[in-house]
């Protein structure tokens, strides 16, 4: 490990709790050097399970703190969601002392999470070889745009990169032009994949004592999601195009206007199709070969959607949903974000945890109860931290005194080459 003039022996990560209480990932220390969504979400999911997750960023703060501002300085909506249950360490990694302190922190950590392409990792000395010099069994989890193989590995990209290159944008919308999904589903899914990969590496290290570098990518994640359509294309079975909200594999499955709003209805399977035909008074459709199977109904879904649209247009949303439920056909309202905040389905599901913030309304909903385990149920819940909120605690734990901590957490002046 590189020499550090202020070093003492680095402490191990804290031990897990004793007794019969759920342990989860307690006792593991994770360093989060990610930004925006994928890597921070990966780390947040580990924090939800009880790991000590430390977000490391420059003393001036990282740019993702201000994304989707809500009136809190340095804590936008995206930051609040992605950095729940973490500690914040403000550290100047570009200074010699800051780098030495970071390497001591790596020596006391179990995993490091970063979203950078391979060349940028090496330039920042966050590649596996550099981190392994600090701790031999360290786990490095990286998320890049294009993956680590091929001629595009060092290109940068974002969620839209995966949506565009995977073919998904061509299949979204109504066909006038490729359309991006409103939510960054590629980023979120890549973060979840990276969390799975990190857990797999931690488990393997427990068995073998060996660390490793695990990877996820935006493009790989997006291609996994469009893979069935790509298989169809490669097999010559069909070339799909955008068909709005209609499902290509069953029907009627679409978004329908009622007298006072919009509802989503999805009919899948022969039994459900029979019940639907009875509900809308079109049992004649059951004898039509065009609707004899799910895939046939998907391919002729425009006709079925027209029948369902006429039925919905004569009723309110509440009346439609009541009759659909009685027929055991899934349906739900298509909500605005404001409606989604108060919808009984969402609030009663227990998906949100209210986090206090210093705004007029007192708290904001963080959707962190999506993956549920015994450990997550009992783990303390903490709001995304202020910049550097835990710098003193973490650096003093590495053996630094207050004067040295002040130097480490302040941006050092840079010399100018002449």
Helices and strands as residue ranges (DSSP letters): E 29-32, H 38-48, E 52-57, G 63-66, H 77-82, E 86-90, H 96-107, E 111-114, H 118-123, H 128-132, E 139-144, H 159-165, G 169-171, H 185-208, E 212-217, H 218-235, E 253-257, E 262-266, H 270-279, G 283-287, G 289-291, H 294-299, H 301-313, H 317-326, E 331-333, H 337-342, H 344-348, E 353-356, E 363-366, H 374-378, H 391-397, H 402-408
